[in-house]
Amino acid sequence: MLATKRMTAAWKVTRGTVARRLFLDRQARFWAGRIGDRWARHERARVVAVVEEAPDVKSFFLRPGAAWRGHRAGQYTTVTVEVGGVQMRRCYTVSSAPGDPLLRITVKRSQEGRVSTWLHDRLRAGDLLRISAPAGDFVLPDVPPAKLLFVTGGSGVTPAMSILRDLDARDAVGDVVLVHYARSKKDVIFAGELHEVAARHAGLRLVFAFDDAAAGQGAFSEAGLAAAVPDFATRATYLCGPPGLMARVERMWEAAGATSSLKHERFVAPAMAAPPRRAPGEARALTVHLARSGKRCAVSDAGTLLEELERAGERPRHGCRMGICRTCTCVKRAGIVRNLVTGAVSSDPDEEIQLCISAPLSDLELGL
């Protein structure tokens, strides 16, 4: 009888343990399904070291988690941090080569940059940083071009450095010219390593130009660039730098009929037409239907869709607010918007738009 009671008690304990375990397993599967998509795009990386590269420029060496699938040289990752209780996202080039043991992002502190300032002032070795899967098409084709030109300015050298590191590691540096513009000699990011790569490969030629004209060929000019690289129009060209520099280079390539050979990467907002700013009484009242949530938001045509939805109390996903990171991309199911970068007006249904650079011109239905 005693043995039977003990067996019954043991069975109850076992049954209870199994039930709890099954319950917890179901809960785990439930929450994994709920948050899986969120963390598929954003992974945590451990900061291993922080290195100062130049005045107001730091490299952060990261050890990503097992989900990191690697990057192609020239791609970027989106960093998410919380500043003042608000999540903010910014895009930074992965400046390391794909085969390097650690991931490296190189960040220039911007005077008005809340994220870059936070990273410079707060991020230390041992901290965790939230990063996205790599993205971007500022990459070489599988077979590198026979003649290659990089035109970079300031921190725009970072994707070019990633590509050069990759070519150097594969001993694939052929006929390559790097023309880099900086404020002064001390402001050149990766200067020492660039010279080391050039010393190893006779095919790499470095051309530096400085605003202070203390050394190099002086500040940017079309004539100076053409003199430094007379065959520029025949080279596969990769361009990254401040908007003013990029605009002038693009016009130069267009005049030479070489636009098809020019590839560019932007981390600063392109010129964007502001939506018409009207007094409250003048703004046209519109309605945005959010299909997924079923909400209807009263907005106006006085701002971008992102601004108007925020004024209506919504919190759509967004990042750079400049049309670069594409975090705010959604499907416009119906209605008319104007792209403030291109000026194009679209009335097509089921079209992807970016909330931060789209102005509403009619009532809309969005897939949010």
C-alpha positions in Angstrom: 0.0 0.0 0.0 2.8 2.4 0.9 4.6 1.6 -2.3 1.5 2.2 -4.3 1.0 5.7 -2.7 4.6 6.6 -3.4 4.2 5.5 -7.0 1.0 7.6 -7.3 2.7 10.6 -5.8 5.6 10.2 -8.1 3.3 10.0 -11.1 1.5 13.2 -10.1 4.9 15.0 -9.9 6.0 13.6 -13.2 2.7 14.4 -14.9 2.9 18.0 -13.5 6.5 18.4 -14.6 5.6 17.2 -18.1 2.6 19.4 -18.3 4.6 22.5 -17.2 7.3 21.6 -19.7 4.8 21.3 -22.5 3.2 24.5 -21.5 6.5 26.3 -21.5 7.4 24.7 -24.8 4.2 26.0 -26.3 4.9 29.5 -24.8 8.4 29.5 -26.2 7.2 28.5 -29.7 4.5 31.2 -29.5 6.9 34.0 -28.6 9.5 32.8 -31.0 7.0 33.1 -33.7 6.0 36.5 -32.6 9.5 38.0 -32.3 11.2 35.9 -34.9 10.7 38.3 -37.8 11.8 41.2 -35.7 15.1 39.7 -34.7 15.7 38.1 -38.1 16.6 41.6 -39.4 18.4 42.9 -36.3 21.1 40.9 -34.5 23.3 41.8 -31.5 27.0 42.2 -31.8 29.6 42.4 -29.0 32.0 45.4 -29.1 35.5 44.0 -28.9 37.5 47.2 -29.4 37.2 50.9 -30.3 40.0 52.6 -32.3 40.4 56.2 -33.2 41.1 56.5 -36.9 41.3 60.3 -37.4 39.9 63.4 -35.7 36.2 62.6 -34.8 36.4 59.2 -36.5 36.3 55.9 -34.7 36.2 52.3 -35.8 34.2 49.8 -33.7 35.3 46.2 -33.9 32.3 43.9 -33.4 31.8 40.2 -32.9 28.4 39.4 -34.3 26.2 36.5 -33.3 25.8 33.2 -35.1 23.0 34.6 -37.2 25.3 37.0 -39.0 25.6 35.7 -42.5 28.5 37.8 -43.6 28.7 40.7 -46.0 30.1 41.7 -49.4 32.8 44.3 -49.5 31.2 47.7 -49.8 27.9 46.9 -48.0 26.5 48.6 -45.0 24.6 47.6 -41.8 21.9 49.6 -40.0 22.7 50.3 -36.4 19.8 50.7 -33.9 20.4 52.6 -30.6 18.2 54.2 -28.0 18.8 57.9 -27.5 16.8 59.8 -25.0 14.2 57.0 -24.9 13.7 57.0 -28.7 15.0 54.2 -31.0 17.1 55.6 -33.8 18.6 53.9 -36.8 21.5 54.9 -39.0 23.4 53.2 -41.8 27.2 52.6 -41.5 29.5 50.9 -43.9 31.1 47.7 -42.9 34.7 48.8 -43.4 36.3 45.4 -42.8 36.9 42.8 -45.6 34.5 39.8 -45.7 37.1 37.4 -44.5 38.2 39.5 -41.4 37.7 37.8 -38.0 35.8 40.8 -36.7 33.2 43.1 -38.2 34.3 46.7 -38.3 32.2 49.8 -38.7 33.8 53.2 -39.0 31.8 56.2 -37.8 32.5 59.9 -38.2 31.0 62.1 -35.5 28.5 64.5 -37.1 28.0 67.8 -35.3 24.2 67.3 -35.4 24.3 63.5 -35.5 22.6 62.1 -32.4 23.5 58.5 -33.2 27.1 59.1 -34.2 27.6 61.3 -31.1 26.0 58.5 -28.9 28.3 55.9 -30.4 31.4 58.0 -29.9 30.6 59.0 -26.4 28.9 55.9 -25.0 29.9 52.7 -26.8 32.7 50.8 -25.2 34.4 47.4 -25.5 32.1 44.8 -24.0 28.9 46.5 -24.9 26.2 45.0 -27.1 25.1 46.8 -30.3 22.1 46.0 -32.4 22.9 45.7 -36.1 20.9 44.6 -39.2 21.8 42.1 -41.9 24.1 43.6 -44.5 22.6 45.5 -47.4 23.6 47.7 -50.3 24.8 47.2 -53.9 28.0 49.3 -53.7 29.9 46.2 -54.5 32.2 44.9 -57.2 30.9 42.3 -59.7 32.2 38.7 -59.2 34.9 39.5 -61.8 36.5 42.9 -60.8 36.7 45.5 -63.7 40.0 45.7 -65.5 40.3 49.4 -64.7 38.8 50.7 -61.4 38.5 54.2 -60.0 37.3 55.3 -56.5 36.4 58.9 -55.9 35.8 59.5 -52.2 35.5 62.3 -49.8 35.7 62.3 -46.0 34.1 59.2 -44.5 33.0 58.2 -47.9 36.3 56.3 -48.1 35.0 53.6 -45.8 33.2 51.4 -48.5 36.2 51.9 -50.8 38.5 50.7 -48.0 36.4 47.6 -47.5 36.7 46.8 -51.2 40.4 47.4 -51.2 41.0 45.3 -48.2 39.1 42.5 -49.9 41.1 42.9 -53.1 44.3 43.0 -51.1 43.4 39.8 -49.2 42.7 38.0 -52.5 45.8 39.5 -54.2 43.4 40.9 -56.9 44.4 44.6 -56.9 44.9 45.3 -60.6 44.7 48.8 -62.2 43.1 50.8 -59.4 43.1 54.6 -58.7 41.8 56.0 -55.5 41.2 59.8 -55.5 40.3 61.0 -52.0 39.3 64.5 -50.8 39.7 65.6 -47.2 39.9 68.8 -45.2 43.6 68.2 -44.4 46.2 65.4 -44.4 45.4 64.5 -40.8 41.8 64.0 -41.7 42.5 61.1 -44.1 40.8 58.0 -42.6 42.9 54.8 -43.0 45.9 56.8 -44.4 48.5 54.4 -43.0 46.8 51.3 -44.3 46.1 52.8 -47.7 49.8 53.4 -48.2 50.6 49.9 -47.0 48.2 48.4 -49.6 49.7 50.6 -52.3 53.2 49.5 -51.3 52.2 45.8 -51.8 50.5 46.4 -55.1 52.1 48.4 -57.9 48.7 48.7 -59.6 47.2 50.8 -56.9 47.7 54.6 -57.3 46.7 57.0 -54.5 45.7 60.6 -55.2 45.0 62.9 -52.2 43.5 66.4 -52.4 43.1 68.6 -49.3 40.9 71.7 -48.8 43.8 73.5 -46.9 46.1 72.9 -50.0 49.0 72.3 -47.6 49.8 69.2 -49.6 48.3 67.2 -52.4 46.6 68.8 -55.4 44.2 71.1 -53.6 40.5 71.1 -53.2 38.1 69.4 -55.7 37.9 70.7 -59.2 36.7 69.0 -62.4 39.9 70.0 -64.1 42.0 68.7 -61.3 40.2 65.3 -61.3 40.5 65.0 -65.1 44.2 65.8 -64.9 44.8 63.2 -62.1 42.9 60.5 -64.0 42.8 61.3 -67.7 41.1 58.1 -68.6 38.3 58.5 -65.9 35.5 58.0 -68.4 36.8 54.5 -69.3 37.0 53.3 -65.7 34.4 51.6 -63.6 34.0 54.3 -61.0 32.7 54.1 -57.4 31.7 57.4 -55.8 31.0 58.1 -52.2 31.3 61.4 -50.3 29.6 64.7 -49.4 26.6 65.6 -51.5 28.3 68.6 -53.2 31.2 66.5 -54.3 29.0 63.7 -55.6 26.7 66.1 -57.5 29.7 67.7 -59.3 31.3 64.3 -60.1 27.9 63.0 -61.5 27.6 66.0 -63.8 31.2 65.5 -64.9 30.5 61.9 -65.8 27.3 62.8 -67.5 29.1 65.4 -69.7 31.6 62.7 -70.7 28.9 60.3 -71.6 30.1 57.9 -68.9 27.1 57.8 -66.5 26.7 54.0 -67.1 30.1 53.4 -65.6 29.5 55.4 -62.4 28.2 53.7 -59.2 27.5 55.7 -56.1 26.6 55.3 -52.4 24.9 57.9 -50.3 24.8 58.2 -46.5 23.7 61.8 -46.6 20.3 62.8 -47.8 20.1 63.8 -51.5 18.6 67.1 -52.4 14.9 66.8 -51.5 12.1 69.2 -52.3 10.2 70.2 -49.2 6.5 69.5 -49.2 4.5 72.8 -49.4 4.4 74.3 -45.9 1.0 75.8 -45.4 -0.7 77.6 -42.5 -3.0 75.3 -40.6 -6.1 76.7 -42.3 -4.6 76.3 -45.8 -3.5 72.7 -45.5 -5.7 70.2 -47.3 -7.3 67.6 -45.0 -6.7 64.0 -46.1 -7.3 60.5 -44.8 -4.9 57.6 -44.6 -6.4 54.2 -44.1 -3.9 51.7 -42.5 -5.1 48.4 -43.9 -3.4 46.1 -41.5 -4.5 47.8 -38.3 -7.8 49.1 -39.7 -7.2 52.6 -38.4 -8.0 55.8 -40.3 -5.8 58.7 -39.7 -6.6 62.4 -40.3 -3.5 63.9 -42.0 -2.8 66.9 -44.3 -0.6 67.6 -47.3 1.6 69.9 -45.2 4.3 67.4 -44.5 5.8 64.0 -45.4 3.7 60.9 -44.8 6.0 60.0 -41.9 5.6 63.4 -40.2 1.8 63.4 -40.8 1.4 59.9 -39.4 3.4 60.8 -36.3 1.3 63.9 -35.8 -1.7 61.5 -35.9 -0.3 59.5 -33.1 1.1 56.6 -35.1 4.6 55.3 -34.7 5.6 53.7 -38.1 9.0 52.0 -38.4 11.6 54.5 -39.6 15.3 55.1 -39.5 17.3 57.8 -41.2 14.3 60.0 -42.2 16.3 60.8 -45.3 15.3 58.2 -47.8 18.5 56.1 -47.4 17.9 53.2 -45.1 14.5 52.2 -46.4 13.3 51.2 -43.0 10.0 53.1 -43.5 9.2 51.4 -46.8 5.6 50.2 -47.1 3.1 49.3 -49.8 0.8 52.1 -51.0 -2.3 50.2 -52.0 -4.2 53.2 -53.3 -3.9 56.9 -53.7 -1.4 59.5 -55.0 1.9 60.6 -53.5 4.9 62.7 -54.7 8.4 61.5 -54.2 10.3 64.5 -52.8 13.7 63.3 -54.1 12.7 62.6 -57.7 9.6 64.8 -58.0 7.7 61.9 -59.5 4.0 61.7 -58.8 2.6 58.2 -58.5 -1.0 56.9 -58.6 -0.2 53.3 -59.2 -1.7 50.8 -56.7 0.4 48.3 -54.8 3.6 50.3 -55.1 6.4 50.4 -52.5 7.0 53.9 -51.2 9.2 55.4 -48.4 7.2 57.4 -45.9 10.0 59.8 -45.1 10.3 61.1 -48.6 6.7 60.8 -49.8 4.1 63.6 -49.6 0.4 62.7 -49.8 -1.6 64.3 -52.6 -4.8 62.4 -52.0 -6.5 60.1 -49.6 -4.4 56.9 -49.2 -4.5 53.3 -48.3 -1.3 51.9 -46.9 -0.3 48.4 -46.0 0.4 49.2 -42.4 
